[in-house]
Amino acid sequence: MDNNLNINFNGGFLGLLTLIFITLKLCHIIDWSWVWVLAPIWIPLSVVFAIAIVVFVVGLIVLIVKTLLD
């Protein structure tokens, strides 16, 4: 019988940081709000979303200006 336990964690630095923050929160070592405990997950997503909005708006402005100049 094979009793090996293989745990494969591919979360990277932010995933590891999130797990550390959750563990510290559940062990009552830190007294942060859950918003900040989960910040390593939502802050990068927010940055990507903000960049996508900026790219969309700039593209829309370029399209409008191009249409008006033609």
N, CA, C and O atoms as CSV, one atom per row, in Angstrom:
chain,resi,resn,atom,element,x,y,z
A,1,MET,N,N,0.843,-1.174,0.000
A,1,MET,CA,C,0.000,0.000,0.000
A,1,MET,C,C,0.890,1.238,0.000
A,1,MET,O,O,1.871,1.313,0.740
A,2,ASP,N,N,0.536,2.199,-0.833
A,2,ASP,CA,C,1.306,3.430,-0.961
A,2,ASP,C,C,0.690,4.498,-0.059
A,2,ASP,O,O,-0.432,4.946,-0.295
A,3,ASN,N,N,1.423,4.901,0.966
A,3,ASN,CA,C,0.910,5.886,1.928
A,3,ASN,C,C,1.528,7.266,1.735
A,3,ASN,O,O,1.587,8.058,2.676
A,4,ASN,N,N,1.987,7.557,0.521
A,4,ASN,CA,C,2.592,8.857,0.266
A,4,ASN,C,C,1.510,9.907,0.109
A,4,ASN,O,O,0.488,9.680,-0.539
A,5,LEU,N,N,1.752,11.052,0.710
A,5,LEU,CA,C,0.842,12.183,0.587
A,5,LEU,C,C,1.557,13.262,-0.196
A,5,LEU,O,O,2.536,13.839,0.276
A,6,ASN,N,N,1.065,13.537,-1.398
A,6,ASN,CA,C,1.665,14.564,-2.241
A,6,ASN,C,C,0.742,15.768,-2.283
A,6,ASN,O,O,-0.412,15.670,-2.699
A,7,ILE,N,N,1.265,16.903,-1.848
A,7,ILE,CA,C,0.512,18.142,-1.894
A,7,ILE,C,C,1.183,19.046,-2.913
A,7,ILE,O,O,2.362,19.378,-2.788
A,8,ASN,N,N,0.419,19.438,-3.918
A,8,ASN,CA,C,0.956,20.278,-4.979
A,8,ASN,C,C,0.294,21.647,-4.876
A,8,ASN,O,O,-0.904,21.788,-5.122
A,9,PHE,N,N,1.085,22.657,-4.509
A,9,PHE,CA,C,0.561,24.012,-4.354
A,9,PHE,C,C,1.208,24.901,-5.390
A,9,PHE,O,O,2.405,25.179,-5.320
A,10,ASN,N,N,0.412,25.350,-6.359
A,10,ASN,CA,C,0.925,26.195,-7.429
A,10,ASN,C,C,0.393,27.618,-7.325
A,10,ASN,O,O,0.202,28.281,-8.345
A,11,GLY,N,N,0.156,28.086,-6.133
A,11,GLY,CA,C,-0.433,29.401,-5.955
A,11,GLY,C,C,0.542,30.548,-6.077
A,11,GLY,O,O,0.123,31.696,-6.217
A,12,GLY,N,N,1.821,30.272,-6.028
A,12,GLY,CA,C,2.807,31.332,-6.103
A,12,GLY,C,C,2.897,32.116,-4.814
A,12,GLY,O,O,2.358,31.720,-3.781
A,13,PHE,N,N,3.592,33.237,-4.899
A,13,PHE,CA,C,3.843,34.053,-3.709
A,13,PHE,C,C,2.557,34.594,-3.107
A,13,PHE,O,O,2.375,34.535,-1.891
A,14,LEU,N,N,1.661,35.124,-3.939
A,14,LEU,CA,C,0.428,35.712,-3.412
A,14,LEU,C,C,-0.495,34.660,-2.800
A,14,LEU,O,O,-1.179,34.928,-1.812
A,15,GLY,N,N,-0.512,33.482,-3.379
A,15,GLY,CA,C,-1.304,32.399,-2.808
A,15,GLY,C,C,-0.767,31.966,-1.456
A,15,GLY,O,O,-1.531,31.721,-0.523
A,16,LEU,N,N,0.548,31.874,-1.356
A,16,LEU,CA,C,1.175,31.514,-0.086
A,16,LEU,C,C,0.926,32.599,0.957
A,16,LEU,O,O,0.625,32.299,2.112
A,17,LEU,N,N,1.051,33.852,0.548
A,17,LEU,CA,C,0.804,34.961,1.459
A,17,LEU,C,C,-0.639,34.948,1.953
A,17,LEU,O,O,-0.895,35.219,3.126
A,18,THR,N,N,-1.576,34.637,1.071
A,18,THR,CA,C,-2.983,34.548,1.463
A,18,THR,C,C,-3.190,33.442,2.490
A,18,THR,O,O,-3.891,33.633,3.483
A,19,LEU,N,N,-2.579,32.287,2.249
A,19,LEU,CA,C,-2.707,31.186,3.212
A,19,LEU,C,C,-2.102,31.546,4.565
A,19,LEU,O,O,-2.650,31.189,5.608
A,20,ILE,N,N,-0.979,32.250,4.549
A,20,ILE,CA,C,-0.364,32.678,5.810
A,20,ILE,C,C,-1.283,33.648,6.542
A,20,ILE,O,O,-1.492,33.511,7.748
A,21,PHE,N,N,-1.834,34.627,5.826
A,21,PHE,CA,C,-2.734,35.599,6.452
A,21,PHE,C,C,-3.983,34.914,7.025
A,21,PHE,O,O,-4.418,35.241,8.129
A,22,ILE,N,N,-4.554,33.970,6.280
A,22,ILE,CA,C,-5.745,33.257,6.759
A,22,ILE,C,C,-5.413,32.462,8.015
A,22,ILE,O,O,-6.180,32.462,8.978
A,23,THR,N,N,-4.275,31.788,8.003
A,23,THR,CA,C,-3.861,31.007,9.173
A,23,THR,C,C,-3.666,31.908,10.386
A,23,THR,O,O,-4.116,31.584,11.485
A,24,LEU,N,N,-2.992,33.040,10.183
A,24,LEU,CA,C,-2.778,33.967,11.291
A,24,LEU,C,C,-4.095,34.537,11.811
A,24,LEU,O,O,-4.250,34.745,13.014
A,25,LYS,N,N,-5.033,34.789,10.916
A,25,LYS,CA,C,-6.345,35.310,11.317
A,25,LYS,C,C,-7.122,34.260,12.123
A,25,LYS,O,O,-7.706,34.574,13.160
A,26,LEU,N,N,-7.122,33.015,11.638
A,26,LEU,CA,C,-7.879,31.962,12.320
A,26,LEU,C,C,-7.252,31.569,13.660
A,26,LEU,O,O,-7.947,31.069,14.544
A,27,CYS,N,N,-5.956,31.789,13.811
A,27,CYS,CA,C,-5.272,31.517,15.087
A,27,CYS,C,C,-5.298,32.730,16.016
A,27,CYS,O,O,-4.687,32.709,17.085
A,28,HIS,N,N,-5.998,33.774,15.614
A,28,HIS,CA,C,-6.146,35.009,16.394
A,28,HIS,C,C,-4.809,35.678,16.697
A,28,HIS,O,O,-4.644,36.300,17.746
A,29,ILE,N,N,-3.872,35.550,15.788
A,29,ILE,CA,C,-2.581,36.220,15.938
A,29,ILE,C,C,-2.667,37.630,15.377
A,29,ILE,O,O,-2.049,38.553,15.908
A,30,ILE,N,N,-3.430,37.796,14.307
A,30,ILE,CA,C,-3.668,39.127,13.761
A,30,ILE,C,C,-5.160,39.439,13.902
A,30,ILE,O,O,-6.003,38.544,13.849
A,31,ASP,N,N,-5.457,40.694,14.078
A,31,ASP,CA,C,-6.844,41.115,14.263
A,31,ASP,C,C,-7.272,42.021,13.118
A,31,ASP,O,O,-7.847,43.088,13.332
A,32,TRP,N,N,-6.980,41.577,11.894
A,32,TRP,CA,C,-7.310,42.351,10.708
A,32,TRP,C,C,-8.713,42.005,10.243
A,32,TRP,O,O,-9.253,40.949,10.571
A,33,SER,N,N,-9.288,42.910,9.475
A,33,SER,CA,C,-10.543,42.630,8.807
A,33,SER,C,C,-10.286,41.583,7.717
A,33,SER,O,O,-9.177,41.479,7.192
A,34,TRP,N,N,-11.324,40.812,7.385
A,34,TRP,CA,C,-11.172,39.798,6.336
A,34,TRP,C,C,-10.853,40.430,4.983
A,34,TRP,O,O,-10.259,39.792,4.114
A,35,VAL,N,N,-11.251,41.685,4.814
A,35,VAL,CA,C,-10.935,42.382,3.568
A,35,VAL,C,C,-9.421,42.436,3.377
A,35,VAL,O,O,-8.927,42.204,2.273
A,36,TRP,N,N,-8.680,42.743,4.449
A,36,TRP,CA,C,-7.223,42.861,4.348
A,36,TRP,C,C,-6.546,41.508,4.373
A,36,TRP,O,O,-5.475,41.341,3.789
A,37,VAL,N,N,-7.154,40.537,5.041
A,37,VAL,CA,C,-6.594,39.181,5.035
A,37,VAL,C,C,-6.611,38.616,3.613
A,37,VAL,O,O,-5.670,37.939,3.198
A,38,LEU,N,N,-7.668,38.894,2.879
A,38,LEU,CA,C,-7.809,38.391,1.513
A,38,LEU,C,C,-7.282,39.363,0.461
A,38,LEU,O,O,-7.467,39.138,-0.735
A,39,ALA,N,N,-6.631,40.434,0.890
A,39,ALA,CA,C,-6.106,41.446,-0.036
A,39,ALA,C,C,-5.140,40.890,-1.079
A,39,ALA,O,O,-5.163,41.369,-2.213
A,40,PRO,N,N,-4.289,39.903,-0.762
A,40,PRO,CA,C,-3.417,39.382,-1.827
A,40,PRO,C,C,-4.181,38.761,-2.998
A,40,PRO,O,O,-3.611,38.552,-4.069
A,41,ILE,N,N,-5.454,38.469,-2.802
A,41,ILE,CA,C,-6.262,37.925,-3.895
A,41,ILE,C,C,-6.915,39.059,-4.677
A,41,ILE,O,O,-6.847,39.079,-5.906
A,42,TRP,N,N,-7.548,40.003,-3.980
A,42,TRP,CA,C,-8.359,40.991,-4.696
A,42,TRP,C,C,-7.587,42.210,-5.183
A,42,TRP,O,O,-8.023,42.851,-6.139
A,43,ILE,N,N,-6.484,42.550,-4.581
A,43,ILE,CA,C,-5.737,43.724,-5.063
A,43,ILE,C,C,-5.164,43.501,-6.466
A,43,ILE,O,O,-5.329,44.374,-7.319
A,44,PRO,N,N,-4.498,42.372,-6.747
A,44,PRO,CA,C,-4.023,42.174,-8.130
A,44,PRO,C,C,-5.166,42.116,-9.144
A,44,PRO,O,O,-5.024,42.610,-10.262
A,45,LEU,N,N,-6.287,41.523,-8.766
A,45,LEU,CA,C,-7.439,41.486,-9.673
A,45,LEU,C,C,-7.975,42.885,-9.930
A,45,LEU,O,O,-8.383,43.203,-11.047
A,46,SER,N,N,-7.973,43.718,-8.904
A,46,SER,CA,C,-8.428,45.097,-9.069
A,46,SER,C,C,-7.506,45.882,-9.990
A,46,SER,O,O,-7.970,46.682,-10.802
A,47,VAL,N,N,-6.209,45.657,-9.869
A,47,VAL,CA,C,-5.242,46.350,-10.728
A,47,VAL,C,C,-5.447,45.935,-12.184
A,47,VAL,O,O,-5.451,46.784,-13.076
A,48,VAL,N,N,-5.614,44.650,-12.426
A,48,VAL,CA,C,-5.842,44.166,-13.792
A,48,VAL,C,C,-7.142,44.749,-14.345
A,48,VAL,O,O,-7.198,45.160,-15.504
A,49,PHE,N,N,-8.174,44.781,-13.524
A,49,PHE,CA,C,-9.456,45.335,-13.951
A,49,PHE,C,C,-9.333,46.825,-14.272
A,49,PHE,O,O,-9.891,47.292,-15.265
A,50,ALA,N,N,-8.610,47.568,-13.444
A,50,ALA,CA,C,-8.419,49.009,-13.678
A,50,ALA,C,C,-7.638,49.253,-14.970
A,50,ALA,O,O,-7.967,50.161,-15.733
A,51,ILE,N,N,-6.612,48.448,-15.214
A,51,ILE,CA,C,-5.833,48.579,-16.455
A,51,ILE,C,C,-6.713,48.281,-17.662
A,51,ILE,O,O,-6.620,48.967,-18.680
A,52,ALA,N,N,-7.564,47.268,-17.557
A,52,ALA,CA,C,-8.461,46.923,-18.661
A,52,ALA,C,C,-9.433,48.067,-18.946
A,52,ALA,O,O,-9.727,48.356,-20.106
A,53,ILE,N,N,-9.928,48.715,-17.899
A,53,ILE,CA,C,-10.844,49.835,-18.098
A,53,ILE,C,C,-10.126,50.998,-18.777
A,53,ILE,O,O,-10.678,51.619,-19.685
A,54,VAL,N,N,-8.900,51.298,-18.343
A,54,VAL,CA,C,-8.131,52.385,-18.954
A,54,VAL,C,C,-7.870,52.097,-20.429
A,54,VAL,O,O,-8.023,52.981,-21.271
A,55,VAL,N,N,-7.481,50.874,-20.740
A,55,VAL,CA,C,-7.230,50.504,-22.139
A,55,VAL,C,C,-8.508,50.631,-22.961
A,55,VAL,O,O,-8.468,51.110,-24.094
A,56,PHE,N,N,-9.624,50.213,-22.411
A,56,PHE,CA,C,-10.900,50.315,-23.112
A,56,PHE,C,C,-11.278,51.771,-23.375
A,56,PHE,O,O,-11.688,52.121,-24.481
A,57,VAL,N,N,-11.139,52.606,-22.363
A,57,VAL,CA,C,-11.505,54.021,-22.512
A,57,VAL,C,C,-10.594,54.707,-23.524
A,57,VAL,O,O,-11.072,55.468,-24.366
A,58,VAL,N,N,-9.286,54.448,-23.453
A,58,VAL,CA,C,-8.360,55.046,-24.418
A,58,VAL,C,C,-8.685,54.576,-25.832
A,58,VAL,O,O,-8.675,55.376,-26.768
A,59,GLY,N,N,-8.972,53.295,-25.996
A,59,GLY,CA,C,-9.358,52.772,-27.305
A,59,GLY,C,C,-10.629,53.402,-27.819
A,59,GLY,O,O,-10.748,53.696,-29.009
A,60,LEU,N,N,-11.578,53.612,-26.931
A,60,LEU,CA,C,-12.838,54.247,-27.314
A,60,LEU,C,C,-12.607,55.694,-27.739
A,60,LEU,O,O,-13.183,56.148,-28.727
A,61,ILE,N,N,-11.777,56.415,-27.005
A,61,ILE,CA,C,-11.462,57.809,-27.364
A,61,ILE,C,C,-10.766,57.868,-28.715
A,61,ILE,O,O,-11.095,58.717,-29.543
A,62,VAL,N,N,-9.816,56.981,-28.947
A,62,VAL,CA,C,-9.110,56.945,-30.240
A,62,VAL,C,C,-10.092,56.654,-31.357
A,62,VAL,O,O,-10.018,57.272,-32.420
A,63,LEU,N,N,-11.002,55.735,-31.141
A,63,LEU,CA,C,-12.004,55.405,-32.158
A,63,LEU,C,C,-12.907,56.593,-32.451
A,63,LEU,O,O,-13.215,56.866,-33.611
A,64,ILE,N,N,-13.330,57.293,-31.423
A,64,ILE,CA,C,-14.213,58.458,-31.606
A,64,ILE,C,C,-13.473,59.574,-32.351
A,64,ILE,O,O,-14.025,60.182,-33.268
A,65,VAL,N,N,-12.230,59.839,-31.959
A,65,VAL,CA,C,-11.460,60.891,-32.618
A,65,VAL,C,C,-11.206,60.524,-34.070
A,65,VAL,O,O,-11.301,61.381,-34.949
A,66,LYS,N,N,-10.886,59.264,-34.336
A,66,LYS,CA,C,-10.654,58.818,-35.712
A,66,LYS,C,C,-11.917,58.982,-36.553
A,66,LYS,O,O,-11.849,59.405,-37.707
A,67,THR,N,N,-13.052,58.652,-35.982
A,67,THR,CA,C,-14.314,58.759,-36.691
A,67,THR,C,C,-14.641,60.234,-36.990
A,67,THR,O,O,-15.125,60.557,-38.075
A,68,LEU,N,N,-14.377,61.111,-36.035
A,68,LEU,CA,C,-14.669,62.522,-36.230
A,68,LEU,C,C,-13.730,63.172,-37.249
A,68,LEU,O,O,-14.132,64.103,-37.947
A,69,LEU,N,N,-12.504,62.701,-37.343
A,69,LEU,CA,C,-11.545,63.297,-38.278
A,69,LEU,C,C,-11.733,62.804,-39.702
A,69,LEU,O,O,-11.253,63.443,-40.639
A,70,ASP,N,N,-12.411,61.695,-39.886
A,70,ASP,CA,C,-12.630,61.165,-41.254
A,70,ASP,C,C,-13.812,61.785,-41.928
A,70,ASP,O,O,-14.121,61.446,-43.070
